[in-house]
Amino acid sequence: MGSQNLEQSTPALEESSPRGSRLDSGAETSVRRSSTKRLQQELMALMTSGDRGISAFPEGENIFLWRATIEGPAGTVFEKSVYRLKLVFPDDYPYRSPLVCFETRCFHPNVDREGNICIDILQHEWSALLDVRTVLLSIQSLLGEPNVDSPLNSQAAYLWDDKEAYQRARAAFESGRGDENQWQGSCPDE
């Protein structure tokens, strides 16, 4: 399984940029306004959800760019770890999934060296019924339950069953003691 697809199809919209759509300016404004309203509602729902270990907020005044934090799940090798993520929403959200990537180094079978995440709900299982809360909870769950059969990071997948070796490699990578060329951390803003 590859990293999330930036060029997803939307039945009613044609794409012109990786995250935009080819519409006349009136229709584009209407779609963007609808997306803005949806994101504002999701922000309020997330803030009042009471979910432990996840949070997200827009970056400044840009409702289409969010910063999130996810705490590692209790009882996993990621317990007590906190990760920063970037979420970039397309103009036609929720009809296309957001681009989500780690900004903090994360040594995990389903996270590549650029912070891209391989998770089904951001790819072929995306639905307009999903929301930011579901995405963040799914990524949090993925931390403790990776799909080692479809890795983006083959070294992490190989070491996953040997918890001591995995922890050593993870500690080295996430602290920056590992090969500096392994981490690109270049999430796009669009």
C-alpha positions as CSV (number, residue, x, y, z in Angstrom):
1,M,0.0,0.0,0.0
2,G,1.5,3.4,-0.9
3,S,1.2,6.7,0.9
4,Q,-2.0,8.6,0.6
5,N,-2.9,9.6,-2.9
6,L,-2.8,13.3,-3.6
7,E,-4.8,13.0,-6.8
8,Q,-8.0,11.4,-5.6
9,S,-11.1,11.7,-7.8
10,T,-14.2,13.5,-6.9
11,P,-17.3,12.7,-8.9
12,A,-18.7,16.2,-9.3
13,L,-15.4,18.1,-9.5
14,E,-12.4,18.2,-11.8
15,E,-9.0,18.8,-10.4
16,S,-6.5,21.4,-11.6
17,S,-4.0,21.4,-8.7
18,P,-3.1,18.7,-6.2
19,R,-5.6,20.0,-3.6
20,G,-7.8,22.3,-5.7
21,S,-10.6,22.0,-8.3
22,R,-11.4,23.3,-11.7
23,L,-14.6,25.3,-11.2
24,D,-15.8,28.7,-12.2
25,S,-15.1,31.3,-9.5
26,G,-18.7,31.3,-8.2
27,A,-19.0,27.5,-7.9
28,E,-15.5,27.4,-6.4
29,T,-16.4,30.1,-3.8
30,S,-19.5,28.1,-2.9
31,V,-17.6,24.8,-2.5
32,R,-14.9,26.5,-0.4
33,R,-17.6,28.2,1.8
34,S,-19.2,24.8,2.4
35,S,-15.9,23.3,3.2
36,T,-15.1,26.2,5.6
37,K,-18.4,25.7,7.4
38,R,-17.8,21.9,7.7
39,L,-14.3,22.5,9.1
40,Q,-15.6,25.0,11.7
41,Q,-18.2,22.4,12.8
42,E,-15.5,19.7,13.0
43,L,-13.3,22.0,15.1
44,M,-16.0,22.6,17.6
45,A,-16.9,18.9,17.7
46,L,-13.3,18.0,18.3
47,M,-12.8,20.6,21.0
48,T,-15.9,19.3,22.9
49,S,-15.4,15.5,22.3
50,G,-13.3,14.8,25.4
51,D,-11.1,12.3,23.5
52,R,-7.8,11.8,25.2
53,G,-4.6,12.1,23.4
54,I,-5.7,14.0,20.3
55,S,-6.0,17.7,19.5
56,A,-6.0,19.9,16.4
57,F,-6.4,23.5,15.6
58,P,-6.2,25.7,12.5
59,E,-2.9,27.4,11.8
60,G,-3.6,31.0,12.4
61,E,-6.6,32.2,10.3
62,N,-6.2,29.5,7.7
63,I,-9.1,27.0,8.3
64,F,-7.6,24.7,5.5
65,L,-4.3,24.2,7.4
66,W,-4.3,22.5,10.8
67,R,-1.7,21.4,13.3
68,A,-2.5,18.4,15.4
69,T,-1.0,16.4,18.2
70,I,-1.4,12.7,19.0
71,E,-0.2,11.0,22.1
72,G,1.0,7.4,21.8
73,P,-1.6,4.9,23.0
74,A,-1.2,3.5,26.5
75,G,0.4,0.0,26.7
76,T,2.3,0.4,23.4
77,V,5.9,1.3,22.6
78,F,4.6,4.8,21.7
79,E,3.1,5.4,25.2
80,K,4.2,8.8,26.6
81,S,5.3,10.0,23.1
82,V,3.7,13.0,21.5
83,Y,3.7,13.6,17.8
84,R,2.9,16.7,15.8
85,L,1.0,16.4,12.5
86,K,0.0,18.7,9.7
87,L,-3.4,18.4,8.0
88,V,-4.0,20.2,4.7
89,F,-7.6,20.2,3.5
90,P,-8.6,20.5,-0.1
91,D,-11.1,23.2,-1.2
92,D,-13.7,20.5,-1.8
93,Y,-13.3,18.8,1.6
94,P,-15.0,16.5,2.7
95,Y,-15.4,15.0,-0.8
96,R,-11.6,14.5,-0.8
97,S,-9.5,13.5,2.1
98,P,-7.1,15.8,3.8
99,L,-3.3,15.4,3.3
100,V,-2.0,14.3,6.7
101,C,1.6,13.9,7.6
102,F,3.9,13.7,10.6
103,E,6.0,16.8,11.4
104,T,7.7,15.0,14.3
105,R,10.0,12.1,13.5
106,C,8.1,8.9,13.8
107,F,9.7,5.5,13.3
108,H,6.7,3.3,12.4
109,P,6.0,0.7,9.7
110,N,3.3,2.8,8.1
111,V,5.1,6.2,8.2
112,D,7.8,7.0,5.6
113,R,10.9,9.2,6.1
114,E,9.0,12.2,4.8
115,G,6.2,11.8,7.4
116,N,3.6,10.4,5.0
117,I,1.1,8.0,6.5
118,C,-0.2,4.8,4.9
119,I,-3.7,4.4,6.3
120,D,-6.7,3.2,4.3
121,I,-9.2,5.9,5.4
122,L,-7.0,8.6,3.8
123,Q,-6.9,6.7,0.6
124,H,-9.5,4.3,-1.0
125,E,-11.7,4.1,2.1
126,W,-12.2,7.9,2.4
127,S,-15.8,9.0,2.7
128,A,-17.4,12.4,3.2
129,L,-18.9,10.9,6.4
130,L,-15.5,10.8,8.0
131,D,-14.1,13.7,10.0
132,V,-10.9,15.1,11.6
133,R,-11.6,13.3,14.9
134,T,-12.0,10.0,13.2
135,V,-8.7,10.5,11.2
136,L,-6.8,11.4,14.3
137,L,-8.2,8.5,16.4
138,S,-7.4,6.2,13.5
139,I,-3.8,7.4,13.3
140,Q,-3.5,7.1,17.1
141,S,-4.7,3.5,16.9
142,L,-2.4,2.8,13.9
143,L,0.6,3.7,16.1
144,G,0.0,0.6,18.3
145,E,-1.4,-1.6,15.7
146,P,0.5,-1.1,12.4
147,N,-0.1,-2.9,9.2
148,V,3.3,-4.6,8.8
149,D,2.1,-6.4,5.7
150,S,2.0,-3.2,3.8
151,P,4.8,-1.0,5.2
152,L,6.1,2.4,4.0
153,N,9.1,1.8,6.4
154,S,10.4,-1.7,5.8
155,Q,13.0,-1.5,8.5
156,A,10.4,-0.6,11.1
157,A,8.1,-3.4,9.9
158,Y,11.0,-5.9,10.0
159,L,11.8,-4.9,13.6
160,W,8.2,-4.6,14.9
161,D,8.1,-8.1,16.4
162,D,11.4,-7.7,18.3
163,K,10.3,-5.0,20.7
164,E,13.7,-4.3,22.2
165,A,15.4,-3.9,18.7
166,Y,12.4,-1.8,17.6
167,Q,12.7,0.5,20.6
168,R,16.4,1.0,20.1
169,A,15.9,1.9,16.4
170,R,13.0,4.1,17.2
171,A,14.8,5.9,20.0
172,A,17.8,6.5,17.7
173,F,15.7,7.7,14.8
174,E,13.3,9.9,16.7
175,S,16.0,11.5,18.7
176,G,18.0,12.4,15.6
177,R,20.9,10.0,16.4
178,G,19.9,7.8,13.4
179,D,20.9,8.5,9.8
180,E,20.0,12.2,9.3
181,N,19.2,11.4,5.7
182,Q,16.3,9.2,6.8
183,W,14.1,12.2,7.9
184,Q,12.9,14.6,5.3
185,G,9.9,16.0,7.3
186,S,8.7,18.0,4.3
187,C,4.9,18.1,4.5
188,P,3.5,20.4,1.8
189,D,1.3,23.3,2.8
190,E,-1.0,22.6,-0.2
